[in-house]
Amino acid sequence: MSGTTLEDLSRDECLRLVGLVAVGRIVYTRQALPAVELVNFALDHGDIVIGTDSGGKLAAGTRGAVVAFEVDSLDMAAHAGWSVTIVGYSLAVVDSEEITRLRRVGLHPWGPGEHDHFIRIAPTIVDGRRLAAKRLTGDDSARHS
């Protein structure tokens, strides 16, 4: 192994990778300052959906706001991994039929409390990168070890 490569990912690849993980970070504004929370989520028709408490800070801070959402996967030993950042508008889900449907998509809250409120983030900007170990051309030492 020698060095690393950094690859920009397509929107489709980013959304595929987002669908492989269950936990991400939402970045929003709270009291005019950036706030970050670790949340579990579901991918629903290309949108990020988060369940939260309707009276909580996250629900209040994301009503009709522009937010960022980030997920990643890292291999610490190999110094490799990927990261995807999504920026978009967050909207409260208010349609009762959609709320009923979202309760069935497998979004089960990990944290304590009532999670009676759904936030939908429609991706406007999707950006991702993958960092991978690079092999030297003709380096067959890995095959012989």
C-alpha positions in Angstrom: 0.0 0.0 0.0 1.3 3.5 -0.8 -0.7 6.7 -0.1 -4.3 7.2 -0.5 -6.8 8.3 -3.2 -9.6 10.8 -2.7 -12.7 10.3 -4.9 -15.6 12.6 -5.4 -18.9 10.7 -5.3 -21.9 11.1 -7.6 -25.2 12.1 -6.1 -26.6 8.5 -6.8 -23.6 6.9 -5.0 -24.0 9.3 -2.1 -27.6 8.5 -1.6 -26.8 4.8 -1.9 -24.2 5.1 0.9 -26.6 7.1 3.0 -29.0 4.2 2.8 -26.4 1.8 4.3 -26.2 3.5 7.7 -28.8 4.2 10.4 -27.2 7.2 12.3 -26.2 10.6 11.1 -25.7 14.2 12.3 -28.1 17.0 11.7 -26.7 20.5 11.8 -29.2 23.3 12.4 -29.4 26.7 14.0 -30.3 27.1 17.7 -30.4 30.6 19.3 -28.5 31.9 16.2 -25.7 29.4 16.7 -24.9 26.1 15.0 -26.1 23.0 16.7 -25.3 19.4 15.9 -27.2 16.4 17.0 -26.6 12.7 16.5 -29.9 11.1 15.2 -31.1 7.9 13.7 -33.0 8.3 10.5 -34.6 6.6 7.5 -34.2 7.3 3.8 -37.7 7.7 2.2 -38.0 8.3 -1.5 -34.6 10.1 -1.5 -35.4 12.3 1.5 -34.0 12.0 5.0 -36.7 11.5 7.7 -36.0 11.9 11.4 -38.4 11.3 14.3 -38.2 13.6 17.2 -40.3 15.1 20.1 -42.6 17.8 18.7 -41.8 20.1 21.6 -38.0 19.7 21.5 -35.2 21.9 20.4 -34.6 19.9 17.2 -38.2 20.2 16.1 -38.2 24.0 16.8 -34.9 24.6 15.2 -35.7 22.8 11.9 -39.1 24.2 11.0 -38.8 25.3 7.4 -35.0 25.9 7.9 -32.0 25.1 5.8 -30.1 22.3 7.5 -27.1 20.1 6.9 -27.1 16.3 7.4 -23.9 14.2 7.5 -23.2 10.5 7.5 -20.0 8.6 7.3 -18.3 5.2 7.6 -14.6 4.9 8.6 -12.0 2.2 8.7 -9.6 3.5 11.3 -7.0 0.8 10.7 -6.9 1.4 6.9 -7.2 5.2 7.2 -10.1 4.9 4.7 -13.8 5.6 4.5 -16.4 7.9 3.1 -18.5 10.9 4.1 -21.7 12.4 2.6 -23.1 15.8 3.4 -26.6 16.8 2.4 -28.0 20.3 2.6 -31.6 21.0 2.1 -34.8 22.4 3.5 -36.4 20.7 6.5 -40.1 20.5 6.7 -42.4 19.1 9.4 -44.5 16.2 8.2 -48.1 17.2 8.9 -50.2 15.0 6.7 -51.8 12.2 8.8 -51.6 9.6 6.1 -47.9 10.3 5.5 -47.2 10.2 9.3 -48.9 6.8 9.4 -46.8 5.5 6.5 -43.6 6.9 8.0 -44.3 5.0 11.3 -44.1 1.8 9.2 -40.8 2.5 7.4 -38.7 1.1 10.2 -37.7 4.4 11.8 -37.6 3.5 15.5 -36.2 6.1 17.9 -33.1 5.2 19.8 -33.3 7.9 22.3 -35.8 8.3 25.2 -39.0 10.3 25.1 -41.9 10.7 22.8 -41.0 10.9 19.1 -44.3 12.0 17.7 -42.9 14.4 15.1 -41.3 13.7 11.8 -38.9 16.0 10.0 -38.3 15.5 6.3 -35.1 16.9 4.6 -35.3 17.2 0.9 -31.7 17.1 -0.5 -30.8 20.2 -2.5 -27.0 19.8 -2.3 -25.4 16.4 -2.1 -21.7 16.1 -1.7 -19.6 13.0 -0.9 -16.0 11.8 -0.9 -14.3 8.5 -0.4 -10.8 8.1 0.9 -9.2 4.8 0.0 -5.7 3.2 0.2 -3.9 3.1 -3.1 -1.8 0.2 -4.3 1.3 0.7 -6.4 1.0 -0.6 -10.0 2.8 -3.9 -10.2 3.0 -4.3 -6.4 2.2 -8.0 -6.0 3.6 -8.3 -2.5 0.1 -8.4 -1.1 -0.7 -11.5 -3.2 2.4 -13.3 -1.9 2.1 -12.6 1.8 
